[in-house]
Amino acid sequence: MIAYEEALKIVLEKTKPLGNEKVFIHQALNRILAEDIHADRDNPPADNSGMDGFAVRHEDIIGASEDNPAALKIIGESKAGDLPPKLEKGAAIPIYTGALIPEGADTIIQKELTKVEGSIVYILKELKKGANIREKGGDYKAGDLLIPKGKRLRPAEIGVLSSVNKATVYVKQIPRVGIITTGDEILDIGENITKESQIRTSNTYSLYTQVLETGAIPTIIGFAKDNPEDIKEKLKWAKNCDVLLTTGGVSVGEYDLVKDFVSKELNVSIHFWKVALKPGKPVAFGTWGEDGEKIFFGIPGNPVASMVVYEILVKPAIKKMMGYQNPENKIFTGILTEDFKRKSADRLEFIRAYVEYKEDNFYVKPFTKQASNMLTSMLNANALVLVDIDIHQIEAGEKVRFIFFDREI
């Protein structure tokens, strides 16, 4: 049995990023960029107006005020997309946001600081020279590195890609994640329960949606009974996956066959089995494929253990495959609001908790139900608190480490 930190290190060292693919930018949201993006030209490409108002010469409005307005003759017009006329001394040109600055103009007076009477505009306030003008290249200049590869593409990045004429972009490929649920007692949704020992699956669909939430592509390969032939049959369909997740069948019971069969049927090299972790101790990890580019996780069957193992070991691996530069969970520090006690302290434990932010601090409320079979304890939880080995009790007011599992911060 190895420590959790060592297990995570092995997982990330053995997991390889996938290759690149080219997609249209409207398909690139939340993908990891695989190329540097440079500006194709200055932005703005020319000086333009930041306001609706009038383009003027600063020398014509010196000393202007409500009591002593500057009277200028209105000529022409400057609209976005059009070429404006030249501005003459003693004149003003109506201009709109984004429109080019007319030759001769050096200041924009916003509309609310003016009064129009016929063909004359009265400037009611002197502004400093250059006011309300967006300078050429003020946002970025041609050749600037705008988005480095390795960045996750959010709506802001998609907008920048569009602005530099990138209709398509190279991103990291998305892993295909196969899910096999094992156990004679497990039934799928809609199947009739005929024995008291039978239970409906929760792990299949919680894992499926956890994979979706991470941004990968989940596939339910099927439900395997506790016999060699059925497990071998289901494993045949796993060969097209980049990641194989099995739930159940990795403990030490007579019918826990998965770990042995993935080694035989898929030539998986098991790098560890059992981690000093609670919940989730009987977790297995291995690699397979021609160059060890595919990964396998044998996840315990208890519902909470399944979800927790995914968050703290599987999710970082999938994110590394997807090209994340820092795939590990972010660890935060908060203040415990209630005492926490446990009997056994021989493993690192991830306890369910609810965290809220107030008064410049995170406050962490631990839940009383921590058994690994109590799936409902996850309903109100949004975080996992790390309780280190040999720690039996943490008092309210003490600082604790935790990770969020249902949002990115």
C-alpha positions as CSV (number, residue, x, y, z in Angstrom):
1,M,0.0,0.0,0.0
2,I,1.4,3.4,-1.0
3,A,0.8,6.9,0.1
4,Y,-1.8,9.1,-1.8
5,E,0.9,11.6,-2.8
6,E,3.1,8.9,-4.3
7,A,0.1,7.4,-6.1
8,L,-0.8,10.8,-7.6
9,K,2.8,11.3,-8.6
10,I,2.9,7.9,-10.4
11,V,-0.4,8.6,-12.1
12,L,0.8,12.0,-13.5
13,E,4.2,10.6,-14.5
14,K,2.7,7.7,-16.4
15,T,-0.1,9.6,-18.1
16,K,0.7,11.1,-21.5
17,P,-1.0,14.0,-23.2
18,L,-2.9,13.1,-26.3
19,G,-2.2,14.5,-29.8
20,N,-3.5,17.6,-31.5
21,E,-6.5,18.1,-33.7
22,K,-7.9,21.1,-35.7
23,V,-11.4,22.3,-34.9
24,F,-13.6,25.3,-35.7
25,I,-13.5,27.9,-33.0
26,H,-17.2,27.4,-32.1
27,Q,-16.2,23.8,-31.2
28,A,-13.2,24.9,-29.2
29,L,-14.8,26.0,-25.9
30,N,-13.0,24.6,-22.9
31,R,-10.4,22.8,-25.1
32,I,-6.7,23.2,-24.4
33,L,-4.9,25.3,-27.1
34,A,-2.1,23.5,-28.9
35,E,-0.6,26.4,-30.8
36,D,0.5,30.0,-30.0
37,I,-1.9,32.6,-31.2
38,H,-0.3,35.9,-32.5
39,A,-2.0,39.1,-33.6
40,D,-2.4,39.4,-37.4
41,R,-2.6,43.2,-37.2
42,D,-2.9,46.1,-34.8
43,N,-6.1,46.4,-32.7
44,P,-7.6,48.9,-33.1
45,P,-6.3,49.0,-36.7
46,A,-6.5,52.8,-36.7
47,D,-7.4,55.5,-34.2
48,N,-11.1,55.5,-33.5
49,S,-13.7,57.0,-31.3
50,G,-14.6,55.6,-27.9
51,M,-17.8,57.8,-27.7
52,D,-20.7,59.1,-29.7
53,G,-20.1,62.8,-30.0
54,F,-18.1,65.3,-32.0
55,A,-14.6,65.1,-33.4
56,V,-12.9,68.5,-32.8
57,R,-9.5,70.2,-32.8
58,H,-8.4,70.8,-29.2
59,E,-7.2,74.3,-30.1
60,D,-10.9,75.2,-31.0
61,I,-12.3,74.2,-27.5
62,I,-9.7,75.7,-25.2
63,G,-11.6,77.4,-22.3
64,A,-15.0,76.0,-23.3
65,S,-17.6,75.9,-20.5
66,E,-21.3,76.1,-20.0
67,D,-21.0,79.8,-19.4
68,N,-18.6,80.2,-22.3
69,P,-19.3,77.5,-24.9
70,A,-17.2,77.0,-28.0
71,A,-19.4,77.4,-31.1
72,L,-18.3,75.1,-34.0
73,K,-19.8,74.5,-37.4
74,I,-21.1,71.0,-38.0
75,I,-19.7,69.4,-41.2
76,G,-19.9,65.8,-42.6
77,E,-20.2,62.7,-40.4
78,S,-17.9,59.8,-39.3
79,K,-19.6,56.4,-39.0
80,A,-18.0,53.1,-38.2
81,G,-16.9,51.5,-41.4
82,D,-16.8,54.7,-43.4
83,L,-13.9,57.1,-44.3
84,P,-14.6,60.4,-42.6
85,P,-14.0,63.9,-44.2
86,K,-11.1,66.1,-43.2
87,L,-11.8,68.3,-40.2
88,E,-11.3,72.0,-40.8
89,K,-10.4,74.7,-38.3
90,G,-13.5,76.0,-36.4
91,A,-15.6,72.9,-37.3
92,A,-16.8,69.7,-35.7
93,I,-17.7,66.4,-37.2
94,P,-20.4,64.2,-35.7
95,I,-18.8,60.8,-34.8
96,Y,-20.0,57.5,-33.5
97,T,-18.4,54.9,-31.3
98,G,-15.8,52.9,-33.3
99,A,-15.7,55.3,-36.2
100,L,-12.3,56.5,-37.6
101,I,-10.9,59.7,-36.3
102,P,-11.0,62.3,-39.1
103,E,-7.8,63.9,-40.3
104,G,-7.2,67.0,-38.3
105,A,-9.2,66.0,-35.3
106,D,-7.4,65.2,-32.0
107,T,-10.2,65.1,-29.4
108,I,-13.7,63.6,-29.1
109,I,-16.3,65.5,-27.1
110,Q,-19.1,63.2,-25.9
111,K,-22.6,64.1,-27.0
112,E,-23.8,65.0,-23.5
113,L,-21.2,67.8,-23.3
114,T,-22.7,69.5,-26.3
115,K,-25.7,71.4,-27.5
116,V,-26.8,71.5,-31.1
117,E,-28.7,74.4,-32.6
118,G,-29.2,74.1,-36.4
119,S,-25.8,73.7,-38.0
120,I,-23.9,74.9,-34.9
121,V,-22.7,72.7,-32.0
122,Y,-21.8,74.3,-28.7
123,I,-19.1,72.6,-26.7
124,L,-19.9,73.0,-23.0
125,K,-16.6,71.7,-21.5
126,E,-13.0,71.7,-22.4
127,L,-11.5,68.2,-22.4
128,K,-7.8,67.3,-22.5
129,K,-6.3,66.8,-25.9
130,G,-6.7,63.2,-27.1
131,A,-9.8,62.6,-24.9
132,N,-12.0,59.6,-25.9
133,I,-9.7,58.5,-28.7
134,R,-8.8,54.8,-28.9
135,E,-5.3,54.7,-30.2
136,K,-4.1,52.4,-33.0
137,G,-2.7,49.2,-31.5
138,G,-3.9,50.2,-28.0
139,D,-5.2,46.7,-27.3
140,Y,-2.5,44.8,-29.1
141,K,0.0,45.2,-32.0
142,A,0.6,43.0,-35.0
143,G,2.8,40.0,-34.0
144,D,2.0,40.2,-30.3
145,L,1.5,36.8,-28.6
146,L,-2.1,36.9,-27.5
147,I,-2.8,33.4,-26.3
148,P,0.0,30.9,-25.5
149,K,-0.5,27.2,-26.1
150,G,-1.6,25.3,-23.1
151,K,-4.4,27.8,-22.2
152,R,-7.9,26.6,-21.8
153,L,-10.2,28.3,-24.3
154,R,-13.0,30.3,-22.6
155,P,-15.4,32.7,-24.3
156,A,-12.9,35.5,-24.0
157,E,-10.2,33.5,-25.9
158,I,-12.7,32.5,-28.5
159,G,-13.5,36.1,-29.1
160,V,-9.8,36.9,-29.5
161,L,-9.4,34.0,-32.0
162,S,-12.2,35.4,-34.1
163,S,-10.7,38.9,-33.9
164,V,-7.4,37.7,-35.4
165,N,-9.2,35.8,-38.2
166,K,-8.7,32.2,-36.8
167,A,-11.7,30.3,-38.0
168,T,-9.9,27.0,-37.0
169,V,-7.4,26.3,-34.3
170,Y,-5.3,23.4,-33.1
171,V,-6.3,22.0,-29.7
172,K,-5.4,18.9,-27.7
173,Q,-7.5,15.8,-28.4
174,I,-10.2,14.8,-25.9
175,P,-9.8,11.3,-24.3
176,R,-12.4,8.6,-24.8
177,V,-13.3,7.1,-21.4
178,G,-14.9,3.7,-21.2
179,I,-16.8,2.7,-18.1
180,I,-17.4,-0.9,-17.1
181,T,-19.5,-1.7,-14.0
182,T,-18.9,-5.1,-12.4
183,G,-20.9,-7.3,-10.0
184,D,-23.6,-9.9,-10.0
185,E,-25.7,-7.7,-7.7
186,I,-25.6,-4.6,-9.9
187,L,-28.7,-3.8,-12.0
188,D,-29.1,-1.0,-14.6
189,I,-31.8,1.6,-14.5
190,G,-35.1,0.0,-15.6
191,E,-34.2,-3.6,-14.7
192,N,-36.5,-5.4,-12.2
193,I,-35.2,-6.2,-8.8
194,T,-35.9,-9.8,-8.1
195,K,-33.6,-10.3,-5.0
196,E,-33.0,-8.3,-1.9
197,S,-29.3,-8.5,-2.6
198,Q,-29.6,-6.7,-5.9
199,I,-29.0,-2.9,-6.1
200,R,-29.3,-0.4,-8.9
201,T,-26.1,1.2,-10.2
202,S,-25.2,4.7,-9.1
203,N,-21.5,4.5,-10.0
204,T,-22.1,4.1,-13.7
205,Y,-23.9,7.3,-14.1
206,S,-22.0,9.4,-11.5
207,L,-18.8,8.4,-13.2
208,Y,-20.3,9.1,-16.6
209,T,-21.3,12.6,-15.6
210,Q,-18.0,13.3,-13.8
211,V,-16.2,12.5,-17.0
212,L,-18.5,14.8,-18.9
213,E,-18.0,17.6,-16.4
214,T,-14.2,17.2,-16.9
215,G,-14.6,17.7,-20.6
216,A,-13.8,14.2,-21.8
217,I,-16.0,11.7,-23.8
218,P,-17.6,9.0,-21.7
219,T,-18.9,5.7,-23.0
220,I,-20.8,3.1,-21.0
221,I,-19.3,-0.2,-22.2
222,G,-21.6,-2.3,-20.1
223,F,-22.2,-4.3,-17.0
224,A,-20.0,-7.3,-16.3
225,K,-21.0,-10.2,-14.1
226,D,-18.6,-11.8,-11.7
227,N,-17.4,-14.5,-14.1
228,P,-14.3,-14.6,-16.3
229,E,-16.1,-14.9,-19.6
230,D,-18.4,-11.9,-19.1
231,I,-15.5,-9.7,-18.0
232,K,-13.4,-10.8,-20.9
233,E,-16.3,-10.0,-23.3
234,K,-16.7,-6.5,-21.9
235,L,-13.0,-5.8,-22.0
236,K,-12.9,-6.4,-25.8
237,W,-15.0,-3.3,-26.2
238,A,-12.5,-1.2,-24.2
239,K,-9.7,-1.4,-26.8
240,N,-10.8,1.8,-28.5
241,C,-10.7,3.8,-25.3
242,D,-7.9,6.1,-24.1
243,V,-9.0,5.6,-20.5
244,L,-10.7,2.5,-19.0
245,L,-12.6,2.9,-15.7
246,T,-14.0,-0.2,-14.0
247,T,-16.0,0.1,-10.8
248,G,-16.1,-2.8,-8.4
249,G,-14.0,-5.9,-8.6
250,V,-10.7,-4.6,-7.3
251,S,-10.8,-5.6,-3.7
252,V,-9.5,-8.9,-2.2
253,G,-12.6,-11.0,-2.4
254,E,-12.8,-14.3,-4.4
255,Y,-14.8,-12.6,-7.2
256,D,-12.7,-9.5,-7.5
257,L,-11.4,-10.4,-10.9
258,V,-11.0,-7.1,-12.8
259,K,-7.4,-6.3,-11.9
260,D,-6.1,-9.7,-13.1
261,F,-8.2,-9.8,-16.3
262,V,-7.2,-6.3,-17.5
263,S,-3.6,-7.5,-17.2
264,K,-4.3,-10.6,-19.3
265,E,-6.7,-9.3,-21.8
266,L,-5.5,-5.8,-22.4
267,N,-1.8,-6.3,-21.3
268,V,-2.2,-3.6,-18.7
269,S,0.9,-3.0,-16.5
270,I,-0.4,-2.4,-13.0
271,H,1.7,0.3,-11.3
272,F,-0.1,0.2,-8.0
273,W,-2.9,-1.4,-6.2
274,K,-4.1,-0.1,-2.8
275,V,-3.5,3.4,-1.6
276,A,-3.4,4.6,2.0
277,L,-6.5,6.5,1.4
278,K,-10.0,6.7,2.8
279,P,-12.4,6.2,1.1
280,G,-10.9,4.4,-1.9
281,K,-8.1,2.2,-0.5
282,P,-8.5,-0.7,-3.1
283,V,-7.8,1.5,-6.2
284,A,-5.7,0.1,-9.0
285,F,-3.8,2.1,-11.7
286,G,-2.1,0.8,-14.8
287,T,-1.0,1.7,-18.3
288,W,-1.5,-0.1,-21.6
289,G,-1.4,0.4,-25.4
290,E,1.5,0.2,-27.8
291,D,3.5,2.9,-26.0
292,G,1.7,2.8,-22.7
293,E,-0.4,5.8,-23.8
294,K,-3.6,4.4,-22.4
295,I,-4.5,4.3,-18.7
296,F,-6.6,2.1,-16.5
297,F,-8.2,2.7,-13.1
298,G,-9.9,0.0,-11.1
299,I,-12.2,2.0,-8.9
300,P,-13.8,0.6,-5.7
301,G,-17.5,-0.2,-5.8
302,N,-18.7,1.9,-2.8
303,P,-20.5,4.9,-4.3
304,V,-18.7,7.6,-2.4
305,A,-15.3,5.9,-2.8
306,S,-16.0,5.8,-6.6
307,M,-16.7,9.6,-6.8
308,V,-13.8,10.6,-4.5
309,V,-11.3,8.4,-6.3
310,Y,-12.4,10.0,-9.6
311,E,-11.9,13.5,-8.2
312,I,-8.5,13.0,-6.6
313,L,-6.8,10.5,-9.0
314,V,-8.7,10.0,-12.2
315,K,-9.7,13.6,-13.0
316,P,-6.0,14.9,-12.8
317,A,-5.0,12.1,-15.2
318,I,-7.7,12.9,-17.7
319,K,-6.9,16.6,-17.5
320,K,-3.2,15.9,-18.2
321,M,-4.3,13.8,-21.2
322,M,-6.3,16.8,-22.4
323,G,-3.3,19.1,-22.2
324,Y,-3.8,20.9,-18.9
325,Q,-0.4,22.3,-17.7
326,N,-1.5,22.0,-14.0
327,P,-3.9,19.1,-13.8
328,E,-3.7,18.6,-10.1
329,N,-6.6,19.7,-7.8
330,K,-6.1,23.2,-6.3
331,I,-5.8,23.0,-2.5
332,F,-7.3,25.7,-0.4
333,T,-7.2,26.5,3.3
334,G,-10.2,27.3,5.3
335,I,-11.5,27.4,8.9
336,L,-13.3,24.4,10.3
337,T,-16.7,25.4,11.8
338,E,-17.4,22.2,13.8
339,D,-15.3,19.7,15.7
340,F,-14.3,16.6,13.6
341,K,-13.4,13.3,15.2
342,R,-12.5,9.9,13.8
343,K,-11.5,6.5,15.3
344,S,-9.0,5.3,12.8
345,A,-6.2,7.6,11.6
346,D,-4.0,5.2,9.7
347,R,-4.9,6.7,6.3
348,L,-5.2,10.1,4.6
349,E,-9.0,10.7,4.6
350,F,-11.0,12.9,2.3
351,I,-14.1,13.9,4.3
352,R,-17.1,15.5,2.7
353,A,-17.9,19.1,3.7
354,Y,-19.6,22.2,2.6
355,V,-17.5,25.3,2.1
356,E,-18.6,28.9,1.9
357,Y,-16.7,32.1,1.5
358,K,-17.5,35.1,3.8
359,E,-15.6,37.8,5.5
360,D,-12.4,37.1,3.5
361,N,-12.2,33.5,4.6
362,F,-13.4,30.0,3.6
363,Y,-15.5,28.4,6.3
364,V,-15.6,24.6,6.2
365,K,-18.5,22.6,7.7
366,P,-17.8,18.8,7.9
367,F,-20.6,16.3,7.6
368,T,-21.4,13.7,10.2
369,K,-22.1,10.9,7.7
370,Q,-18.7,9.8,6.2
371,A,-19.3,6.1,5.4
372,S,-18.3,5.3,1.9
373,N,-21.6,3.7,1.0
374,M,-23.7,6.8,1.9
375,L,-24.1,8.5,-1.5
376,T,-26.6,11.0,-0.2
377,S,-23.8,12.6,1.9
378,M,-22.5,13.9,-1.4
379,L,-25.7,15.8,-2.2
380,N,-24.9,18.9,-0.1
381,A,-21.1,18.6,-0.2
382,N,-19.0,20.8,-2.5
383,A,-15.6,20.1,-1.1
384,L,-13.3,17.3,0.3
385,V,-11.2,18.1,3.4
386,L,-7.8,16.4,3.7
387,V,-7.3,14.8,7.2
388,D,-3.8,13.6,7.5
389,I,-2.5,10.3,8.9
390,D,-2.3,10.2,12.7
391,I,-4.9,13.1,13.1
392,H,-7.8,11.8,15.2
393,Q,-9.4,15.1,16.0
394,I,-9.6,18.6,14.5
395,E,-11.3,21.3,16.6
396,A,-13.6,24.1,15.4
397,G,-11.6,27.2,14.5
398,E,-8.5,25.3,13.3
399,K,-7.4,25.6,9.7
400,V,-7.8,22.7,7.3
401,R,-6.9,22.0,3.7
402,F,-9.6,21.2,1.2
403,I,-10.3,20.9,-2.5
404,F,-13.5,21.9,-4.3
405,F,-15.0,19.2,-6.5
406,D,-18.0,20.9,-8.1
407,R,-16.6,24.2,-9.4
408,E,-13.4,25.8,-10.7
409,I,-11.9,28.6,-8.6
